[in-house]
Amino acid sequence: MQNQNPKHSAPKQHSKLRRGIVWTIVALVAVIGIGGAYAIYQTKANIDQTYSAAHGANRAKVSNSKPVSILLMGTDTGALGRTDKGRTDTIMVVTINPKTKKATMVSIPRDTLVKIAGTNDTEKINAAYTVGGASTSMKTVEKLVDVPMNYYVLINMGGLEKVVNAIGGIEVNVPFSWTDSHTHMSFKKGKAHLNGKQALAFARMRYEDPNGDYGRQKRQQQVIQQVVKKVTKSGNVAMYQKLLNLLSSNMKTNLSFNDMISLAEHDKDSVKHVKKSSLQGVGAYIDDAAYQVPATKTLQNTSDLLRASLGKPKEPLNNFNVQQNKLNTKNGFDWDSGNNPVYTVYDNNAASDNANATQTNN
């Protein structure tokens, strides 16, 4: 199947970038790296300000034997003068398995078609946070890939620039040369040292990338790994303290202080071995809006990957997306042409009839 981007561009927005796992590592390094009772007290005080419960989350105790999942989300706020709640234009599922000492990171395109959990609304997945906050985002992702979401980390757009500046910049590998039409910054192919402003532009650019949002996801993943790498290797106490001061105003999470301590003790080796992937979709239009529609096989493969990383068996998907895909295929939707076909969202009765027919046939 061919990956497609709709030919007609959606209205340009300030594409955004923001990261989450960095903050968990920051807390971890601050406690272990600085050491001492006062440092632990200071760290806890900062982290306590970031705590925000996610109602209905499938919490799992962080330990040396149990894998956990974390939904990383970035909102389009905190920079460019934005102060509204925003949408989560960066969405990543991270699983950490202390037994295998491996982690998995799967990016979900912001334009992915979903049914928002707890509603009858079909939307782009980045709208779930706007509708019901972190808990709705977690439940929506759970239903999409059939993987429990234990924790979330939410960071605003302004946080990344500050983090990168606080650690003295990062080293990245620029995949190709470009000049950003929005920021007017230029990047030359090859290795580069980026400050916070440059890192933000590097990770948020989308329109100059021949792979669109999928290319952006790879650059975002690269930025995350480079920040984590630099933070975990540093022994600079002043840098740790700067990062701690950024916590309270740039992050929300349902990871408690003790959860983060446990991650520091048990799971730090897992983030050294990260398998990266993206949920690929087919570009299509629904009511003149551009969406990414993941094919059933792609969804199933992503679900299998994430479930395996958590030590869970494979389960056949039969969710909203699968049911809609069956109906669209039955009615002639062209998955392979690359012509950005129109995708139809059928009503609940049609989807239910299709699901019942599938169960009867099986």
N, C-alpha and C positions, 0 to 999 in steps of 0.2 A: 504493500500500500504506500502511496506517495504522501509525504507531509506537505501540507499546503498552507499558504498564507493568503487571506483574501486579497484579491487584486485591488479592490477599492479600499483605500485607507480609511480607517475609522477616524473621527475627529481627533486631531493631535492633542495630547495632554502632556503635561510635564511628567514623563515616565519616571518612575521612582525606584528607590533602592533602600534597603534597610535590612539589618541582619539581627539574628538572635543568639545563636550558640556562642557567639563571642562573649556575651555577658555571663553565661555560666562559667566559661573558662576564666573570665576576669575574677569572679568571686573565688573560684578554686585557687587561682594563683595568688590572690591577695592573702588568703588565709595561710597557705603553705609557704609562700615566698616571703612575706613580711615577717610572719611569726609573732608570737607574744600575745598576751591577754588583751592589751589595748587595741592591737590590730584586728583581732577577732571581734572585739566589741564594736569597733568602727565599721567593720565589714557587715556585721549583722544589722547594725542600725541602718546602713544604706540599703541593704537587700530587703529588709522588712518594709521599707517604703515602696518597693516595687511589687509587693505581693498583691495579687488580685485573684480571687477564687474564680474558677470556671465551673458553674453549676452543672452537675450531671456528668462530669468528666470521669473516665474510667481510670482512677488513680491507681498507680502501681508503686509499691515501696521500692525506693532506690536502694539496691544492695549489691553485693559482690556476685550474685547468682542470677538475678532476674533482669531480663532485657526490658527496656523502656522505650516509649515513643514520645517525641517532642514535635509539636507543630510550630515551626518558625514563621512568623509573619512580620511584614514590614508595611507600615502605613504611609500614605502620601502626605504626611504632615511633618512639622518640625523644621521645614526649610522652605525656601521660596515664599515666605510670608504666610504659609498655610497653618491654620490653627484649628480647623474643623476635625471631626472624628475621622474622616477619610475612609478609603477602601484599602484592603490589603493587596497591594499590587506585587508583592513578593510573598510567595507561599511555598514552603518546603517542609516535607516530612522527613524527620531524622530519627532513625532507630539506633540505639546503642545496646550492644550485647556484650556484657562483661565475660561471658563464658567463652565466646569465640574471639573476643577482643577485636571486634570489627564494628564499624558503623556504616549505615546506609543513608544517603541523602538523595531524595527525589523531589525535583522541582515540579510544581503544578502551574501551568500557564494561567495567568489572571483571567483570561477570556474563556476558560473552560466552562462548558455548559453543565449546570447542575440544577437539582431541585433543592432549594434552601431548606434545611432541616427545620421541622416544626411549622412549615407553611406549605401552601400549594403553589408557591411562586417558583417559576423557572427563571434563572438569572445566570450571569457570569459569577464564577466562584468568588471573585474579589468583593462581591456585594454582601456576602454572608456576614462579615464583621459589622458592616453598617447596619444590617437588619437586626442582629441580636448579639453583637459582641463576640468575644473569644469563644464562649461556649457554643454558640451557633456555628461558628467557623469549624470548630473541632468536630461537632456532630455531622456537619455537611461533608467534611473530608472522610470521616468514618464511613458514611454511607456510600461515598463514591468508590472507595478502594477496599472496603470491608476490613479495615484495620483499626483497632482501638487507639484512640489518642489519649495518652496519659497526662501529658503536660503541654503547655504552650509558652512561647516567649514572643513578646510583641515589642518591636522597637520602632521609633519614628525615624523619618528620613534624616532629620538633622543630627541624629545620634552617630551615624557612620562617620561623617566628616570629622566630628570631634574625637572619636575613638582613634582614627588613623593618625590624626595630628598628635594625639597624646602619646602614641607609641613611636613617633618619629618617622612615620611613613611606612609604606610596604613595597615589596618587590613583586612585580607581576610580569607575565609574558603576554605582550600585546599580540593578538592573533593576526591582525592586518592593520594597515594604516588607514586613518580616517580623520576627518574634521567634523566635529559635532555641530549640526545645524542649529542646535538650541544654545549650547554653552559657548560655541565657537572655539573650543579647545581642540588641539590637534594631538593625535597619538600616532607614533611610528612603530611599525611592526618590529617585534623583538623585545628584549628585556628592558624594563623601565622601573624607576623608583618614583612612586606617586605620593604626594601629600594628600591630606583629607579631601580637599576640593577636587583634585584630579581623580582620586579613587572613586568619589561619588559620580563624577561624569563618566568615568570608565565603565562603571557597573550599571549605570542607568540608560546609556545610549541604546536605542532600538532601531531607529529608522535608517541609519547608515549600515546596519548589519544585514548582509544578504540572507541570514537565517532568522531575521526578525527577533521575536521574543525568545526563541530557543537559543539563539546566540547570546542574548543578554543573560539568560539563565546560567550559561556556562561561565560567563565573566563574573557574575555574582558569586557563584560557587568558588571561583578562584580567589576572589577577594576575601571571602569568609575564611578559607583555609590559610591564606597568608597572614591574616590578622591573628588567627588562633595560633599559628606557628610562631609568630613573633612574640606574642604575649606569653606563651608557655615557656619559651626559651630565655626570656629576659630575667635578670635578677635586679632590675632597677626599681628600688623601693619608691622613689618619687613618681615613677610612671604608674605603679600600682595605685598610688594614692590619687593621682589624677583620674584614673579610670573609675575608681570607687566613687568619686564625686560626681561622675556622669550618670551613675546608675539610677538614682532616684528620679531624675527628670526625663530620662529617655527610654525607660523600659518598664513593661508590666509582665508579670509571669505568675503562674500558680505553683512554681517551684519554691518551696520554703527554704529558709536558710539551711536547715538540716539536710534537705534534699540535695542542695548544692554541695554541702560538705561531703555527702555520700558519693556524689558524682566525682568529686575531687579525689576521694580515696579509692574508689573502685573502678571508675570508667575512664580515667584519663588516657590509658593505653589505647582504648577503642577509637578515639578520635584521630589517632595516627594512621589508621587503616580505614579509609572512607571510600565506599563504592558510590559513585555519583551517577545519577540517571535523571531523565525527564519524562513526564507523561506526555507523549507526542499526540497531537490532535490533527484533525483534518479541517482546514479552513472552510467555513460555510456561513451562510446568511440565514438569520431568523428575524423576520419582520424588519429587514433592511439593516440589522445590526450584525457586525462581524463577530463570530464565535469560533472557538476551537472545540471540535467535537471528537472526543477520543473514540476510536473503534473498539468494539467489544473485546477483540483479541488483545489490543494494547492495554485496555483496562485490566483484563485478567492477568496479563503478564506483570503489570505493575503491582497488582494485589498479591500475586504469588511471590514476587521479590520481597515485598515488605513483610508479608506474613512469615516467610522463611527466615528473614533476618531477626524476627522476634521468636523463632522457634515454634511457630504455629503451622498446622497443616494447610494445604491448599483447600479453598472452598470455591465452588462455581458461583460466579456473580449472577444475580438476577435483580438488579436494582433499577432505579428510574432510567439511567442511561442505557442499560442493556435492553430494557423493554422498548424504549424509544428507537434505539438502533434497529431492532427487529422490525418494527413497524415501518421505519423509513426505508430499510432494505426491501421489504415486501412491496413497497409502493414505488420502487424504482430509483431510490437515491443512489447517485453515482459516487462511490467512494474513491475511484481511481483516476478520474479524468483530469484533475487539477484545475477545473473550471469554476471552482468555488460555488458549488450547487446550493440551492435553497433547501434547508433542513426544516422539517415540520415537527412541531411539538404537539403531539396528539393529546386529547383530553383524557381524564382519568379513566373513563369507562372503556375507551379503546385500549389503553395500556393494561387495564385489569383483565379484559377479555384475552389479550395477548398472553399475559402471564399465566392465566388459568389454562389456556390452550397448551402452553409449553409444559406445565406441570402434568397435564393429562397425557401428553405425548410421551413424557419421560416415565 
